[in-house]
Amino acid sequence: MPGAGTFREDFGASVVVALVALPLCVGVAVASGVPAELGIVTGVVGGLVTGWFRGSSLQVSGPAAGLTVLVYEAVRTYGLRALGVLVLAAGLVQLGMGVLRLGRWFRAISVAVVHGMLAGIGLVLIAGQLYALAGREAPGGTLAKLAGVPQLGAQADWAAVALGAGTIALLVAWRRMPARLRVVPGALVGVAAATAVAELLRLPVEKVRVTGVLEAVSLPAWGDFGVLASAGAAGTVLALALIASAETLFSAAAVDRMHEGPRTHYDQELVAQGVGNTLCGLLGALPMTAVIVRSAANVEAGARTRAARVMHGGWLLLFAVAFPQVLEVVPLAALAGVLLHAGWKLLPGRAVAALWRTHRGEAVVLVATAGAIVVTSLFEGVLVGLGLAVAKAAWETSHVHIEEVWEGEDLCVRVVGNASFLRLPKLLDALDALPHGQPVRLDLTGLRHLDHACLTALEGWERKRAPLPGREGVI
């Protein structure tokens, strides 16, 4: 925690991060189909509870756009009361993974799968928020949302569209403003401007509904835990735990590159996230994860210790308790604009182009993961991406090469590399193309790996050939 020399920097950074977090907490909650206050509750827990842990000193946690799609589907399927149970169970899974020291294994996940997951989330988020921007009810599935986009123009509430578009324009333009102005977060400026315009012109647009923090918080009852008996709910818990953990730890790696302070301890950070999500579940709030936007703002604002993120949670709590009525004047279209901008930033256009030029297989995995998420669901799409990444890695590591060496009148065939069933057709085609009637000595000593399928096939091939007398193949 801070000494006298760091308090000033941490205090200033905490204010900046709270201003960044406030519209995002509310926007993520609304997009997830839950009361706006629950997003602030998660932000408070991410600061006042998770912020004390030593896993990562400058990383900031709270509700994230990356989990919006999964939470929305969970609330729609199992109801709002079940959300707390699902988040609580996911937190316990994270806590267990941290205690078992599994945090470091998340670094083994293919970067292409992570980028594909974020791209898929961005596409689903954009598809849903276009309807919120237009002031219209969104259809159920992502494909239905995408199919209905062309008809939105005829049905849109153009006052809401103007507010949302103006918010996006301000967010884009704010990055080009002088540094002294950019101390105030662009998201806050955009939402405040849209709110002011809506109030001054008395625009008849839909606004955030507020029930109060105490009324929004709902502790799970014993009967609510029955939802965990469902296989679908168990899959949702696992998806929440794995995706939140992956996003947190990849964010930690990015934040570590932005400062010179202590590096992240992955297992301790996973424990911190598990404790935070367990408490969020007990309060019936949204799940949390480390958020790169808030974390980057914390570093850029000059934070020195974890006190900055703790104090940011205090500012959020003060706002939620003292000024909840301020949320009632915020247009939903402005929050939709913030989330559309966030969804667009999740689309890795440059990464895909760069991968296509250098590692096309990785680009295919990325695009396939994103497409699978759009077509199916977040959890199933990530599983598809992981499966493709494993298959790609297995294919690329199973290189096998055949060398033909004439030793006088004798033919020696050396097989070099890794012989797996994936390369068996190529291997047998090359062997079958050797001159018929010519005795062959098969040398397998150059193989680093030989699986059972290849061994069986090579033994069968050798039996059909005429080996050199007294010089049988080396198997």
N, C-alpha and C positions, 0 to 999 in steps of 0.2 A: 504494500500500500504506500501512498505517497509520503514523502518527507516535505519539509518546508520549501525545498527547492523545486518541487514538481507540482505542488498543489495548483498553482496558477495555470499552468499548461493543461492539467487534467480537468480543472473546473471549466475553462473555456471550451475544451474539446467536448465535454459532456453536454453543454448547451447546444453546440452545433449538431451532435449526433442525435439528441432528443428531437431537434427540429426536423432532421432528416427522417427520423423513425416515425414521427407522429402520423403524417399522411399515409405512409406505407402500412403502418399497423392497421389503420382504419380501412384503407383500400383493400388490403389482403383479406380482412375479415368480411367485408361486404361481398367481395368476389367469391369467398368460400361459402356464402350463404348462412352466415352466423351474425349475431349482433355485433355492431362495430366495437363495443366496449371490450369484447373478448380479445380482439387483436391487441388492444392497449394492455390488457391484463398479461398477455403473453410477453409483450415488450417489457413490462415491469418485472416479471419473473426473470426474463433473460438478463436484465441489468442487476437487480437487487440480490438474486440468488446465484445464477450461473456466473455472474460477473466476479464473484469472490474467489472462484476456483483458479488454480494456478496453471491449468492446461495451456492456455494461450493468453498472453498478457493484454493484447490490444484488440482481439477479435470481439465483435459485438453480436449478440444473439437476439432473436425475436421472430415473429411470424414472417414467413418468406413466401414470395410469389411461386417458388419452386414446388411448394406443397399445396398450393391452392386447388389444383385440379383434383388431387387425391382426396383432400378434405371435403370438397364440394360433393364428390361422388359418395363419400362415406356418409355425409349428413343426409343426402338424398335417399340413400339406401337404408340406413339404420336409424336415422333420426338424430336430432340435436343432442338428446340426453345420452345417447350411446357414444358421442364423440369423446367425452371425458374418459370413458372406459378404454377406448381404443388408444388414445394418446397416453394414458397411464400405462397400459400394457407395452406400448412402444418404448416409453421411457425406461421401463424395467428391462426390456431387451437390450437397449443401449447401455444401461448400467452394467448388465451382465457381460456384454462384449468388452466394456472397458476394464472390468475386474479381471477378465480372462486374457487381457492384453492383446485383443484382436484389432486395436485401432490401427496399428502399423500395416495390417494387411489391406486396408483400403487404398494404400498407395499402389497396390498391384492391379487395381482396376484400370482397364484400358482408357486412355484419355479420350479416344474416339467415342467410346460408350458414354462417357460423362458429357462430352459436348453434344452427342446425339440426344441424351436425356434432357439436357437444358434446351436444345432446339425443339424437341417435342413438346416440352412444357410451354415454351414460348408460343408455339403454334396454337396449342389448345387454349392458352390464356388469351391470345389475340382473338381467336374465333369467338370466345365467350364475351369478351369485353367490347367487341364491336356492337353487340346487341345492347349492352348497358350504355354505350355511347349514344346509340340511336334512341334510347328510351323505350326499348321493346323487350318483351319476354323472350328468352333464348330457348330454342328447342333442346331436347334431351341430350343426344349424343354429339360428339365432335363433328362427325361426318354430316349429320343433319344441320348443325350450325353452319358449316362451310357451304352446304348446298343452299341454305337460305340467305346467304350474304347478298347475292345479286338482287333479291327482292327487298332488301332493307331500305334502299333509296326511296321507294314508293311509300314505305310505312314509317319512315324515321320522324322523330320529333326534332325538327331542325334547330330549335333553340338549344336543346341538349347537345346536338352535334356541334354547334358553334362553340359552346362552352368547352366541350371536350377537346375539340380541335385547337382552340385557343390555348388550352392548358399544355397540349403537346408542343405547340409552336414556342411557348415560353420556355419549356424544358429544353428544347433544342437550342434556342437562342441564348439561354442563360449561360451555357458553357463558353460562350464567346465574350461574355461580359468581363470587365476588369476584375482582377483578383479581389479587390476590396469589397466589391458587390457580391461576389460568389461565396463570401463568408455565409451569407443567407442561402440555404439550400434551394435549388431550383424547384423541387417538388412542392415545397411549402409556398414559394412565390406563385407557382401556377395555380395551386388550389385556392390560395387566398385571393388571387385576382379573379378567378372564375366565380368564387363566392361573392365577392364585392359586386361584380357585374350582375349576377343573378338577383341580388338584393336591390340594387339601384334601379334596375329595369323591371323588377318584380316579375321575373320570368316564371311561367308555370311549369317548372321542371321538378322531377322527383328528387328528394333530398334524403340524407342519412336519417334513419330512424334511431332514436336514442331511448333506452329504457333505464339507464343508470347502471353503474358498475355492480352494485350489490344485487340488483335484480337480475342482471345478466349472468352472474356467476351462479353455477348450479353444481353442487357436489353430487357425485354419482351415488345412487342407492344400490343396495345389495342386489335388487332385482335386475339392475342394468347390466351386471356382469354376465348375465346369461347370453348376451350377444356373442361372447367369445367362443361359445360352442359351435358357432357357424364357421365352416371352412373359409367362406368368403371374408368374414371379419378377421380371421386369423391371418389371411393373406394381406389384408389391409394393414394390420399391425406390423407384419414383417416388412411390408413396403415402406411404411412410415419410418420405421427404425433404420432400415438400410439406406433409404434415399436421404433422410435427414443427416445420417452419419456421414455418408459420402459427400454431401454438399458442404457439411461443416469442415471436414478434414481437407477437402480440396481448397476451400476458402482459406483455411489455416495456412496451407502451403503458399497461397498467393500473398497473404498478409505478411508472412515471414520474409518474403522478398522485398517488402516495402519499407522495412525498418531494420535497425541494427541491434535491437534489443534481444531479450531471451527468445530462443526458438520454442515452437510449440511442442509440448509433450502429448503425443496423439492419444495415448491411453487415458491420461488424466483429463484431456478435453472431452473424450467420449463419456467418461464418468460424469463430468460436469453437465453435458447435454442430457444424459440420462436422468440425473437428479432434477434438472429443470423441466424436462418433459413429464416426469412423474408428478411433479407439483402442478404443472399446467393441467394434467389429466384430473387431478383431485379437485381443481377449481373449475373443471368443465370448459377450459379455454382451448385456443388453437395450439397445435404443436409448434415447437420452435426449432430453429436451426441457426447456425452462424450465417450472417448475411454479408456478402462481400461489399455491397453498397455502403452500409452503415460502418463496416469495419474500415473500409478505405477512407471514409469521411473522418473517422476517429484518428487514423494515422496522419492524414493530411492536416487535420486541425491542431496537431502538435501534442497529442496524448503521450504520456510517458509511462504510465502504469495502469493497472487494471482498475484503479479508482475512477477513471473517466467513465468506463462503462457502467460501474455501479451507480455513480451519480446520475448518469443518463436515465437509468431506471427510476431514480427518485423524481426526476423532472416529469417523466411520464405519469407516475402515480399522482403527483401534485395536480397535473392537468386533469386527469380522469376524475379526481375527487372534487376539485374546486371549479372546473369549467366544463363539465360534460355538455351543458346546453349549447356551447359553441358549435358542437358537431351537428346540431340540428339545422344549421343554415348551409351546410356544405352540400353542393349538388353531387349526385351520384355520377353524373357525366364527367365531372372534374376528376374524381377518383378513377374512373374508367380510363381517362386520358393518361393519368400517371401509370396505371398498370399496362396500358397498351405500349407506352414508351419502355417500360421495364421488360415486357414480353419481346419487343423488337430487339432490345439489347441482348436477349438470350439467344438470338439466332446467330450462329457463328459463320456468317457468310465468308469472311476472309479466311477463317480456318479451313473451311471446305475447299476453297480455291487453292490454298497453299498445299493442303493434303493431296488434292487431285494432281498437282504438279509433281509431288515428290513420293507420296505413298498412297496410291490409288485404292489399295485394299482398305486402308484406314478410313478414307473418304466414303467408301461404300458402307462400311460398318456404321459410320456416323449417320448417313442419310437413312439407312435401313432402320436404325434404332428410332430416329425421329418419326419416320413413317409408321412404324409399328405402334408407337405410342398414340399417334393420331387415329389409327384404324382400330386399335384394341383398347388398351388402358395403359396407364403409366407403369404399373408393375409388370404386366405382360410384355410391354415394349422393351423395358430394361432387360428382362430375361432373354428376349430375342437378341438384343444387342450383345449381351454377355456370351450367348451361345455362338453367335457369329464371330466374336473376337477370339474365342477359344478355338473354333474351327480354323480360323485364319492363321492363328499362331501354330496350330498343329500342322497345317499344310506347309507353311513357310519353313518350319524346322525339319521337315521330312524330306530334305533334298537327298537324292541318290544319284550317283554318277557311275557309269560303266566305262572301264578302260580296257581296250584290247591290246595285248602285248604279245608279239610273236617271239618265241624263244626257239630260234632255228626254224624247224618245221612244225613246232608245237604252238598251239594257241592258248594263251593264258588270259582269262577274263577276270579282272579285278573289279569288285563292287565296293564303292567308297561312299561314305556319308551316313545317313539315317534312313534305314529301310523300314517303312511302316506300311500298313494296309492302304494308306492314302496314295502311295506311289507304286503300289503293286502292279496296276495295269501298265504303267510306263516301263517298269522293270522287266516284266514278262515280254512285252512287245520288243524290247531291245534284245533280250536273250533269244527270242524266237527268230529274230532277223539274222542271227549268226549263220555262217555257212553250214549247210547240212552235210552230214557224213564226216565232218571234221572233228576229231577228238578234241575235247576242251577240258582245260583244268580251271575250275571255278574257285577263285580266291576271295574269301569273305573277311580276311583279317583287317581290311581297311574300314570295315563298318564300325561306327560308334554305337549304333543301336540297331537291333534286329528283332522285330516283334514276331509273335508266333505265326501269324498269317503268312508273312514273308518267308519265314523259315520253312514252313510246310510246303509252300509253293515252290521254293527253290530246290528242296529235296526231291519233289516230284519231277521238276524239270530235269534235274541231274540224272535221275534214274532213266529218263527217256533218251538221254544223250549217251554217246560212247566216250567214257572218260579215258584219259591217257593210261596205259597199263602201269599199274603200281603207283599212280599219281592221282588218287581220287581227290575230289573237291574238298577244300578246307571249309568245313561248316562249323 
